[in-house]
Amino acid sequence: MKTVLITGCSSGYGLETARHFHAKGWNVIATMRKPRGDLLPESDRMRVIALDVTDPESVAAAVWAAGPIDVLVNNAGIGVVGAFEATPLAVAREVFDTNTFGVMAMMQAVIPQFRERKSGVIVNVTSSATLAPFPLAGIYTASKTAIEGLSGSVAHELGAFDIRIKLVEPGYGPTTRFTENGGKRMAGLIPDAYKPFAEPIFAAFATPGAVTAEGDVAEVVWQAANDTSDRLHFAAGADAVALAQAKAK
C-alpha cells in the first residue's frame, strides 16, 4: 500500500486531494499548520501532522514523523492579488516563502529517501496563472512560475534515480478560500489610480465562465502521481485545460 504526504490540507485543493487518495486506498499523511482531525475521515490510513513549510524545523519534524513515503504533493500555498507597484516587497517575500521556498524545502527533505530507494514522485501544484498572463497577479504568478522552472530542470536530475516530478496547474477556484486567506495581505494593494483598471477585472471574476472545482484538482493530482511517462504538465479544471490547449497551439 502506497503512502502520500500532502501539504496544505486544511481546506480547498489539499483537503479534497487527501480525501481522494484515501478513497483510492492509499495511506495519507495530511499536513496543515494547525492540525484538525475532524476535517478528514477517521481511519488507520489517515494521519494528520502539523507542518509549516516556511519553518525548517517544522519541515524536518514532519518528514521524520511521516516516515517512508511514495509521493509528495506540494499543495500548500498563499495568494495575493494587487497592483505590482503597490505590493510591498515584504508581502512578496511572504508569498515566495510559502509558494516557492516552502516547496523547495519539502523537495529537499524527501529527495534523499527517494534517491536511496530509486523511486518516488513529487507533484508540485502551481497555477493556471503560469499558462497565461493574468493582470494584478504578478507576485503570485512569479512565485508559481519559479516552481515550474525548478521542476522542469530538477526532473532531469532526478530522472537518473527513477524519481518523477509532475506539475499540476489548477484554474480559478471560486469555492476555495484563496481570497479569504489572503484578505489581510491584499488590503490596500489597489491604489485609487488603478481602480478604473481593476474594477472590470474583479467584476469578471465575480461572474466567471469555466472554473475549477476541488475535485478536478484532486483527480488530476491522482493521475499525475500515478503517471509513469515523461509528461510534466497537467492542467486541472476546464478553464486551465482551455488555457493549456491555447498555449500549445
N, C-alpha and C positions, 0 to 999 in steps of 0.2 A: 504494500500500500504506500503510495507516494505522499509526500508532505510538502505543503506550500506555506511560505511565510508572506503575508500581505501587509503592507504598511498603510496607515490612514484608514482604518476600518470603522471609525465612529459614525460615519454617515456616507451617503452618496455611493459613488462607484466602488469604493473599497468595501463597504458593508455588504453590498449586493454581490460583489465578487467572492467574498468569504462565504456567503450563503451558497453560492453557485458551486464552488469547489466542494463544499461539504456535501451538497446534494449529489454530487458526482462520485462520492465515496472516498474522497481524499481526507487525510489528516490536515487540519487547517490551524495555522498559528496566526491569529488575527491580532494585529498590534494597533495601539492608539495611545495618544498622550495620557488620557485619563480613562483607564480601562472601565468598560461597562459590560458585564457579562449578560445583562438582560436583553441586549440587542441581538444576540445570536442564539442558535439552538443549543440546548443543553445536550452535550454529547461527549463521549470519551474521545471523539475525533476532533473536538473543537477546544482550542486553548486561547485565552485572551491574555496578552502580555503588554506591559507598559513599554512604550517606545517614543522617544523624542529624537527624530532623525538629525536634529541640529546639535545634539549633545553627544560627544564621543563616548562618554562613559555609559550613557543610556544605550547607544548602539551596541557597544561591546557586551553589555549585560543581557540585552535582548537576544542577540545572536547566540550567546553562550546558553541561555535558558532554553532557546528553541531546539538546540541540538542539531543533528544532521537534517538537512532539508534537500529537496529535489528542485524546487522552484522558488525564486524570489520575485515577488511582484512589487515594484516600486510605484505605489499609487499615491502616497502622501503628497499633498501639495497645497499651496495657498494662492489666492488670486489677488489681482489688483487691476483696476480699470481707472484710467485717468489720463490727462494730458501729460506727455513726457516732460514738457517744460516745468510743470508744476509738481512733479513727483520727486520728493527729496531722495537723495542717494541713500539715506538711512532706510527708507522704505524699499528701495531697490535691493539693498543688501539683505534685508529681511526675507524678501521673496526668493532671492538666489540661495540663501542659507538653507531653505527647505526644498525648493524645487530643483536646485542644481547640486549644491554641495551635499545636501542630505542624501540624494540619490547616489552620488559618488561614494559617500561614506558607507552606505549599505552594500554597494557593489564590492568595495574593497574588503568589507568584513566577511563576505561569503565566498568570494572567489577562491581563497586558499583551499577550503574544503572541496569545492567543485573541481579544482585543478588536481588535487591529490586523487580524487576518485575518477577523474576524467569523464565527468558527466555533470549536468546541471543546466538550468535555464534561468535567464534573467529577463523579466518582462518589465520594461520601463514605460509607464503610462505618461504620455505627453499631452498633446492637444492638437485639434484641427487648426489652431492658430499657426501651426508650423507649415500648413499646407497652402495657406493664402494669407496675405497681409490684412489684418483687421485694425481699424483705427482705434485709438485710445487703449491699446493693449500692448504697447511697445515693450515695457518692462517684463510683463508676464510672458509674452512671446519670446523674448530674448532668453529668459530662464529655461524655457522648454526647448527652444531651438538648440541651446548648448548641449542638452542631453541627446538630442537627435544626432548631432555631430559626434559626440563622445561614443554613443552606442555603435554607430557605423564603423568607427575606427577600431574600437576595442573588440568588436565582433571578429575582426581578422586575427587579433592577438589570441583571443580565447578559443577560436576555432581549432587551433593547434592542439588544444586539450579537450576537444569534443564538448565544449561549453557553448551553448547557443544564446544569442541575445536577440530580443524582439522588441519592437516599438508598437505600442497601441495608441492610436490618435483619436480620442473621442471628440465628438462635435459639441454643440451647445446643449447643455443640460439644464433646462429651466427648473426642473424639480429637485435639483441638488442645492446644497447650501453655499454655493460659490459666493453669491453676493452677501449673504448673511455673515459668513465667516470673514469677509474682507471689508465689512462696513466701516469699522473704525479706521482701518488702514487707508480707505479710499476717500475719507472725508476731506473736502477742500481741494480735491485734485482736478476739478473742472472750474477753472477761473472764469470770471464773467466774460472775458474776451473769447473764450472757447465755447460758451453756451450755445450760440446760434449754430455752431458746427455740431455740437454734441447732442442737442435735443432730438433731431430726427433720427440719429443713430439709436438712442435709447428707446425712442418710440417704436422703431423697427424691432428691437429685441423684445419689446412688450407683446408684440403680435407676430411671433416667428412662424415660419413655414415648417419645413422639415427640421426635426430636432433629434436629440439623442436621449434615450432613457437609460436608467441604471442597468437594466437587464441587457441592453445592447452591448454595453461595455463589458459586463461580466462574461457574456458568451464569447466575445472576441478575445478577451484575456485568456479564457479557457482554450480557445482554438490556438492562440499564439503559443501558449505554454506546451501544447501537445504537437506543435508543428515541427517536423524533423527536416524540413527543407532549408534552403539558404535564404528564404524570404525574410526581410527585415521589417517592412512596414505593414501595419494592419489598421485600416481606418475603422472606426466604430461609430455607428449611428448613420441614419440616412443622409444627414447633411454633410457629415465628414466623408462618407463614401462618394458623394457627388463632387466634393472638392478634390478628392484624390483622383477621381476619374478625369476631371477637368485639367488637373495638373499634369496628368500622364499624356494628354493629347499633344 
